[in-house]
Amino acid sequence: KGAKVMNTLITISREFGSGGRELGRRLSELLNIAYYDQEIITEISRRTDLAERYIEQVIEQKPIPAFPIHIGRSLYPLSNPIYEQRQAVMLEQNRIIREMAKRSSCVIVGRCADHVLRDFPNKFDFFIHGSIEDRVKRVQTCGDYVIEGKTPEAALEKMDKQRSTYYNYYTGKVWGKCDHYDLCINAGRLGVEYSTDIILEYINRLKK
């Protein structure tokens, strides 16, 4: 059964360096609703006693064979630390995302939230992208980004590949494909502020 809530739920998927995180923060501030990104990792850590950096590494690893997204399982003691702990972290993340969405209106950045919340009403999904040139310029001038690689271009391509692999595997959909989202926005060309305004206009029109 679908979740019977009418909170406004906004999910942001984004290419690395596109400004999606800043856009999500700006949306949450303008709408005066909760913002979740790193906070999800912090909550998993609180519930499981695992270090936040370890959880991030678990989530960033290659997908687990034969492990689709499921909802509603608990975090149990683990007999196979490598396989089961990674599985448990992913399941706990999905549970937390759904709890947050039921609790209040919110913006959630990344973490396959568009798919995890696919049965929730009043949800809006956006994909933020930009040219490689615009994104390189952004990561070189914005303190929010830490990149590793021989060149900024190579680092961005690596991060995008990781995000694509993660999303495609756990959702069964194609990361960045337009028909999975309400809007795909080139924030590199439009800028974060104007891109935010477009999203707000879109949401306001549909909610009338």
Residue pairs with C-beta under 8 A, 6 or more apart in sequence:
1 119
2 119
2 120
2 121
3 98
3 101
3 102
3 117
3 119
3 120
3 121
4 121
5 101
5 102
5 120
5 121
5 122
6 121
6 122
7 101
7 102
7 103
7 104
7 105
7 106
7 122
8 31
8 33
8 105
8 122
8 124
8 203
8 207
9 101
9 105
9 106
9 108
9 117
9 120
9 122
9 123
9 124
10 24
10 27
10 33
10 106
10 107
10 108
10 123
10 124
10 125
10 126
10 199
10 203
11 107
11 108
11 109
11 113
11 114
11 117
11 123
11 124
11 125
11 126
12 20
12 21
12 23
12 24
12 27
12 107
12 108
12 109
12 110
12 126
12 128
13 20
13 110
13 114
13 125
13 126
13 127
13 128
13 167
13 175
13 176
13 181
14 20
14 21
14 23
14 109
14 110
14 127
14 128
14 129
15 128
15 129
15 130
15 135
15 156
15 160
15 163
15 176
16 135
16 139
16 145
16 147
16 155
16 156
16 159
16 160
16 163
17 130
17 135
17 136
17 138
17 139
17 145
17 147
17 156
17 159
18 128
18 129
18 130
18 135
18 138
18 187
18 188
19 128
19 130
19 138
19 187
19 188
19 192
19 195
20 109
20 110
20 128
20 187
21 37
21 109
21 144
22 142
22 144
22 192
23 128
23 187
23 192
23 195
23 196
23 199
24 35
24 37
24 107
24 108
24 109
25 35
25 107
26 192
26 193
26 196
27 35
27 107
27 196
27 199
27 200
28 34
28 35
28 106
28 107
29 35
30 196
30 200
31 105
31 107
31 200
33 104
33 105
33 106
33 107
34 100
34 103
34 104
34 105
34 106
34 107
35 106
35 107
35 109
36 97
36 100
36 106
36 107
36 108
36 109
37 108
37 109
37 110
40 93
40 96
40 97
40 100
40 108
40 111
41 52
41 55
41 56
41 59
42 52
43 96
44 50
44 55
44 89
44 92
44 93
44 96
45 51
45 52
45 55
47 75
47 92
47 96
48 55
48 75
48 88
48 89
48 92
50 85
50 89
55 89
58 85
58 86
58 89
58 90
59 89
59 90
59 93
59 111
59 166
60 162
60 166
61 86
62 165
63 165
63 166
63 169
63 170
64 83
64 86
64 87
64 90
67 87
67 90
68 170
68 172
69 90
69 94
69 112
69 115
69 116
69 170
69 171
70 91
70 94
71 94
71 95
71 98
71 116
72 95
73 91
75 88
75 91
75 92
76 88
78 84
78 85
78 88
90 170
93 111
94 112
94 116
97 108
97 111
97 113
97 116
97 117
98 116
98 117
100 106
100 108
101 108
101 117
101 120
101 123
108 117
110 163
112 166
112 167
112 170
112 171
114 123
114 125
114 171
114 180
114 181
115 167
115 170
115 171
115 173
117 123
122 207
124 182
124 199
124 202
124 203
124 206
125 180
125 181
125 182
126 181
126 182
126 183
126 184
126 185
126 199
127 176
127 178
127 180
127 181
127 183
127 184
127 185
128 184
128 185
128 187
128 195
129 176
129 184
129 185
129 186
129 187
129 188
130 138
130 186
130 187
130 188
130 189
131 186
131 188
131 189
132 153
132 156
132 157
133 188
134 188
134 189
135 156
135 188
136 152
136 153
136 156
138 145
138 188
139 145
139 147
139 152
139 155
139 156
140 152
147 155
147 156
147 159
148 155
149 155
149 156
149 158
163 175
164 175
164 176
167 173
167 175
168 174
168 175
173 180
174 180
176 184
178 184
182 202
183 198
183 199
183 202
185 195
185 198
185 199
187 195
190 198
